[in-house]
Amino acid sequence: MGYFEKIYQSDLSHRARAVYMYLRDHADSEGKCWPGIRTIAAELRLSRSTVKRALDDLCKAELISKERRFRENGSLSSNLYRLK
């Protein structure tokens, strides 16, 4: 099965498909990546809220999981995304 076969056969929105392909393109060999929402939005030319909705759609479809990450000082860092 190809990387995107599940995506092509899904009922996901175009925004969710684009974000999934972006994450896949930026993932390491273990399927992990950690781009910021602002970065994803800028590179895909989408709004930040559109990217957030797409990520929520991908989590609900169980195509990705996301973990919050924190800096040593306790402030939030970018999320860690794991592709399934």
Secondary structure as a PSIPRED ss2 file (coil, helix, strand):
# PSIPRED VFORMAT (PSIPRED V4.0)

   1 M C   1.000  0.000  0.000
   2 G C   1.000  0.000  0.000
   3 Y C   1.000  0.000  0.000
   4 F C   1.000  0.000  0.000
   5 E H   0.000  1.000  0.000
   6 K H   0.000  1.000  0.000
   7 I H   0.000  1.000  0.000
   8 Y H   0.000  1.000  0.000
   9 Q H   0.000  1.000  0.000
  10 S C   1.000  0.000  0.000
  11 D C   1.000  0.000  0.000
  12 L C   1.000  0.000  0.000
  13 S C   1.000  0.000  0.000
  14 H H   0.000  1.000  0.000
  15 R H   0.000  1.000  0.000
  16 A H   0.000  1.000  0.000
  17 R H   0.000  1.000  0.000
  18 A H   0.000  1.000  0.000
  19 V H   0.000  1.000  0.000
  20 Y H   0.000  1.000  0.000
  21 M H   0.000  1.000  0.000
  22 Y H   0.000  1.000  0.000
  23 L H   0.000  1.000  0.000
  24 R H   0.000  1.000  0.000
  25 D H   0.000  1.000  0.000
  26 H H   0.000  1.000  0.000
  27 A C   1.000  0.000  0.000
  28 D C   1.000  0.000  0.000
  29 S C   1.000  0.000  0.000
  30 E C   1.000  0.000  0.000
  31 G C   1.000  0.000  0.000
  32 K E   0.000  0.000  1.000
  33 C E   0.000  0.000  1.000
  34 W C   1.000  0.000  0.000
  35 P C   1.000  0.000  0.000
  36 G C   1.000  0.000  0.000
  37 I H   0.000  1.000  0.000
  38 R H   0.000  1.000  0.000
  39 T H   0.000  1.000  0.000
  40 I H   0.000  1.000  0.000
  41 A H   0.000  1.000  0.000
  42 A H   0.000  1.000  0.000
  43 E H   0.000  1.000  0.000
  44 L H   0.000  1.000  0.000
  45 R C   1.000  0.000  0.000
  46 L C   1.000  0.000  0.000
  47 S C   1.000  0.000  0.000
  48 R H   0.000  1.000  0.000
  49 S H   0.000  1.000  0.000
  50 T H   0.000  1.000  0.000
  51 V H   0.000  1.000  0.000
  52 K H   0.000  1.000  0.000
  53 R H   0.000  1.000  0.000
  54 A H   0.000  1.000  0.000
  55 L H   0.000  1.000  0.000
  56 D H   0.000  1.000  0.000
  57 D H   0.000  1.000  0.000
  58 L H   0.000  1.000  0.000
  59 C H   0.000  1.000  0.000
  60 K H   0.000  1.000  0.000
  61 A C   1.000  0.000  0.000
  62 E C   1.000  0.000  0.000
  63 L C   1.000  0.000  0.000
  64 I E   0.000  0.000  1.000
  65 S E   0.000  0.000  1.000
  66 K E   0.000  0.000  1.000
  67 E E   0.000  0.000  1.000
  68 R C   1.000  0.000  0.000
  69 R C   1.000  0.000  0.000
  70 F E   0.000  0.000  1.000
  71 R C   1.000  0.000  0.000
  72 E C   1.000  0.000  0.000
  73 N C   1.000  0.000  0.000
  74 G C   1.000  0.000  0.000
  75 S C   1.000  0.000  0.000
  76 L E   0.000  0.000  1.000
  77 S C   1.000  0.000  0.000
  78 S C   1.000  0.000  0.000
  79 N C   1.000  0.000  0.000
  80 L E   0.000  0.000  1.000
  81 Y E   0.000  0.000  1.000
  82 R E   0.000  0.000  1.000
  83 L E   0.000  0.000  1.000
  84 K C   1.000  0.000  0.000
